[in-house]
């Protein structure tokens, strides 16, 4: 089989063990420089065991971290050449929903690298954000806005939040190209006068440049708000998940995989607005009487260490509905 053999992989393993000397814990993604979300616990020195097979190796003893925040999350470990500063060599996502114990301690009992005499495979690039449109709102039955879509964008997502009676059929286009309804939470609340709904539309390989996004409803909406977000490296849309309720912590959870991005569209009946989104806020519009309901659109990269990703936010007292869509690379 073509590719590097076991001897070559053993040489590579020895070289890696010579530079991967310290470990740092993080409460969230470490970022490209490896310094984001660093926990207060100090880096711990690493002792690696003997290389086996085709370049596999593991730590020879557990790493005992102290000085963390009691109960704080532990998301990942980064590998470094020195106890402070030094060269950043990469980030590993830890399994499970780990936390520091009540005394601020965390024990990393397993850390290993699996070698192999095989050819290199390339995984699809992870989904990435491109741009957000200008949005539209109002007591209308048709709306339009401008969106400058990047040259590398491969998907366009539109969120539409409405308050109407009856529920209309809404069509959305990008530069005249029809978009597909890929998720919806109809009638998440009826107040005796009108129905609240959240819709999400998608389009793969949208036209790029400055384009007009247009929406049209089969009947007048008492309140409506909407906007668009473009993404890179998307090959398909995953299955929708929906939720609704009256709690102060609106939530959406979806099954996700490596490289995916979960987008979450949240609408609410009469709170002043959403606060503290757990993902990246792409637009967050407060309630305006006779114009639009509060609506929030956020996204977050899938957590590869588990089979699902959750987006949350906070809202005042009121009814809410949410739609989640995984974007698949």
C-alpha positions in Angstrom: 0.0 0.0 0.0 1.4 3.4 -0.8 2.2 5.8 2.0 4.6 5.9 5.0 5.5 2.6 6.7 5.8 1.8 10.4 9.4 2.8 10.6 8.7 6.3 9.3 5.8 6.7 11.6 8.0 5.7 14.5 10.5 8.5 13.6 7.6 11.0 13.5 6.3 9.8 16.9 9.8 10.3 18.5 10.0 13.8 17.1 6.5 14.7 18.4 7.3 13.4 21.8 10.3 15.7 21.9 8.3 18.9 21.4 4.9 18.1 23.0 6.1 18.8 26.5 3.3 20.7 28.3 -0.5 20.6 28.4 -2.9 23.5 29.0 -6.6 23.2 29.8 -9.3 25.4 28.1 -13.0 26.1 28.9 -13.8 26.6 25.2 -12.2 26.5 21.8 -8.5 27.6 22.1 -8.5 29.5 18.8 -5.8 29.6 16.1 -3.1 30.8 18.5 -4.1 28.3 21.3 -4.6 31.1 23.9 -8.4 31.6 23.9 -10.5 30.4 26.9 -7.4 29.2 28.9 -8.3 27.9 32.3 -6.6 29.4 35.4 -4.9 26.1 36.1 -1.2 26.1 35.2 0.3 24.0 32.4 1.4 20.5 33.4 4.5 18.8 32.1 4.0 15.6 30.0 5.9 12.3 30.2 5.2 10.1 27.2 5.5 6.3 27.2 7.2 4.0 24.7 6.2 4.3 21.0 4.4 1.1 19.9 3.3 -0.3 16.5 3.2 2.2 13.7 4.0 5.3 15.8 1.4 5.1 18.6 2.2 6.7 22.0 0.4 7.7 25.1 1.1 9.5 28.4 2.9 7.4 31.0 1.1 9.0 33.9 -2.0 11.1 34.6 -1.8 14.9 34.4 -3.0 16.6 37.6 -4.3 20.1 37.1 -4.9 22.4 40.1 -6.1 26.0 40.5 -9.1 25.8 38.2 -12.5 27.3 39.0 -14.7 24.9 41.0 -17.2 23.3 38.7 -16.0 25.2 35.6 -16.1 23.4 32.3 -13.1 21.7 30.7 -13.4 21.6 27.0 -10.0 20.9 25.5 -6.3 20.5 26.1 -3.6 22.3 24.1 -0.1 21.0 23.7 3.0 23.3 24.0 6.8 23.3 24.0 7.2 25.2 27.2 5.6 25.8 30.6 4.8 29.4 29.6 4.6 31.0 26.1 6.5 28.5 23.8 5.2 27.0 20.6 1.6 25.9 20.2 1.2 22.5 18.6 -2.5 21.8 18.6 -5.7 21.3 20.5 -7.5 18.1 21.4 -11.2 18.1 22.3 -11.8 16.1 25.5 -14.5 13.5 25.8 -17.7 14.1 27.7 -18.9 17.2 29.5 -15.9 17.5 31.9 -15.6 20.0 34.7 -13.1 20.9 37.5 -14.1 19.3 40.8 -15.2 21.3 43.8 -11.6 22.1 44.8 -10.6 23.3 41.3 -8.8 20.1 40.4 -9.0 18.1 37.2 -7.2 14.8 36.3 -6.4 14.0 32.7 -5.9 10.3 32.9 -5.6 9.4 29.2 -4.0 11.2 26.3 -2.8 9.3 23.3 -1.9 9.4 19.6 -2.7 6.6 17.2 -0.1 6.0 14.5 -0.6 4.1 11.3 1.2 3.1 8.1 -1.5 4.4 5.7 -1.9 7.1 3.2 -3.0 10.5 4.3 -6.7 11.4 3.9 -8.1 14.9 3.9 -11.3 15.7 5.7 -13.7 18.3 4.3 -13.1 21.8 5.5 -15.2 22.9 8.5 -18.2 25.1 7.9 -17.4 28.8 8.3 -19.3 32.0 8.5 -19.3 34.3 5.5 -21.6 37.3 5.9 -25.0 38.7 7.2 -27.6 40.6 5.2 -29.3 43.9 5.9 -32.7 42.4 7.0 -36.2 43.6 6.7 -39.3 44.0 8.9 -42.8 45.5 9.1 -46.6 45.0 8.9 -46.5 43.8 5.3 -47.0 40.9 3.0 -43.7 41.4 1.1 -40.2 42.4 2.1 -36.8 42.7 0.5 -33.2 43.5 1.6 -29.7 43.5 0.3 -27.0 41.0 1.1 -23.4 41.0 -0.2 -22.6 37.3 -0.4 -18.9 36.4 -0.5 -17.3 34.7 -3.5 -16.5 31.6 -1.5 -20.0 31.2 0.1 -21.7 27.9 -0.6 -24.9 28.3 1.4 -27.4 31.0 2.3 -29.8 30.7 5.3 -32.8 33.0 5.9 -34.7 33.3 9.1 -38.3 34.6 9.1 -40.2 35.4 12.3 -44.0 36.2 11.9 -47.1 37.0 13.9 -50.2 36.5 11.7 -53.7 35.1 11.3 -54.0 32.9 9.4 -50.5 31.4 9.1 -49.4 32.4 5.6 -47.4 30.5 3.0 -44.1 32.4 2.6 -41.8 32.2 -0.3 -38.2 33.5 -0.2 -35.8 34.1 -3.2 -32.2 35.1 -3.6 -31.7 37.2 -6.7 -34.8 35.5 -8.1 -33.7 31.9 -7.2 -36.2 30.2 -5.0 -35.1 29.1 -1.5 -36.3 25.9 0.2 -38.1 25.8 3.6 -35.7 23.6 5.6 -37.1 24.1 9.1 -40.1 25.6 10.8 -41.8 25.9 14.2 -45.4 27.0 13.4 -47.8 28.2 16.1 -45.3 28.1 18.9 -47.9 30.4 20.6 -51.4 31.6 19.9 -52.5 34.6 22.0 -56.2 34.5 20.9 -55.5 37.0 18.1 -52.6 35.7 15.9 -50.1 32.9 15.6 -46.3 33.1 16.2 -44.0 31.2 13.9 -40.3 30.8 13.0 -39.2 29.6 9.5 -35.8 28.8 8.1 -35.0 28.7 4.4 -31.8 27.4 2.7 -30.1 27.7 -0.6 -26.9 25.8 -1.6 -24.4 27.5 -4.0 -26.2 30.9 -3.9 -25.3 33.6 -6.4 -22.5 35.7 -5.0 -22.0 39.5 -4.8 -24.5 42.0 -3.7 -28.0 40.4 -4.2 -31.6 41.1 -3.3 -33.3 38.7 -0.9 -37.1 38.9 -1.2 -39.9 37.3 0.8 -43.6 37.2 0.0 -46.5 36.0 2.1 -50.0 34.9 1.0 -51.6 37.2 3.5 -50.7 40.3 5.6 -48.6 39.8 8.7 -49.2 41.9 11.8 -45.5 41.6 12.8 -42.6 40.2 10.7 -38.8 40.3 10.9 -36.2 38.5 8.8 -32.6 38.4 7.7 -30.0 36.2 5.9 -26.7 34.7 6.7 -24.2 33.1 4.3 -21.7 30.3 5.0 -18.6 28.7 3.4 -17.8 25.0 3.0 -21.4 23.7 3.2 -22.4 20.8 1.1 -25.9 20.0 2.5 -28.4 20.9 5.2 -29.0 18.5 8.1 -32.4 17.5 9.5 -34.3 20.2 11.3 -35.0 20.1 15.1 -37.6 22.4 16.8 -38.5 23.4 20.3 -40.9 25.7 22.1 -41.8 26.7 25.6 -42.2 29.4 28.3 -38.9 29.0 30.2 -36.5 31.8 30.6 -33.8 29.7 28.8 -34.8 29.0 25.2 -32.9 26.0 23.9 -32.3 24.0 20.7 -30.2 20.8 20.5 -29.3 18.8 17.4 -27.2 15.8 16.5 -24.0 17.0 14.9 -20.7 15.7 13.5 -17.1 16.9 12.9 -16.8 20.1 11.0 -20.5 21.0 11.1 -22.1 24.2 12.3 -25.4 24.3 14.2 -27.6 27.4 13.3 -30.4 28.3 15.7 -33.3 30.6 14.9 -35.3 31.8 18.0 -38.5 33.8 18.0 -40.5 35.1 21.0 -43.9 36.6 21.8 -43.5 40.0 23.5 -40.2 39.8 25.5 -38.1 42.9 25.0 -35.4 40.7 23.5 -33.0 37.8 23.8 -29.8 38.0 25.8 -26.7 35.9 26.5 -26.7 33.7 23.4 -24.4 30.7 23.8 -23.3 30.8 20.2 -22.2 33.6 17.9 -24.9 36.2 17.5 -25.5 37.0 13.8 -28.5 39.2 14.5 -30.6 39.8 17.5 -33.7 42.1 17.1 -35.8 43.2 20.1 -39.6 43.3 20.0 -41.1 46.4 18.4 -44.8 46.9 18.7 -46.7 46.5 15.4 -43.4 45.9 13.6 -41.7 42.7 14.6 -41.4 40.1 17.3 -38.1 39.6 19.1 -35.9 37.2 17.1 -32.4 35.9 17.4 -30.2 34.0 15.0 -27.0 32.4 16.3 -24.6 29.7 15.3 -21.8 27.5 16.8 -19.3 25.0 15.5 -20.3 21.4 16.4 -18.5 19.9 19.4 -16.7 17.0 17.9 -16.3 15.3 21.3 -20.0 14.5 21.5 -22.9 13.6 19.2 -24.9 16.8 19.7 -24.6 20.5 20.0 -26.9 22.8 22.0 -27.6 26.5 21.6 -29.2 28.5 24.4 -30.2 32.1 25.1 -32.1 34.0 27.7 -35.4 35.9 27.4 -37.9 37.7 29.5 -41.2 36.1 30.5 -42.9 35.0 27.3 -43.5 32.2 24.8 -40.8 31.2 22.5 -40.1 28.8 19.6 -36.8 27.7 18.0 -35.5 25.9 14.9 -32.1 24.3 14.6 -30.4 23.2 11.4 -26.9 21.5 11.2 -24.8 22.8 8.3 -22.8 19.8 6.9 -19.4 20.3 5.1 
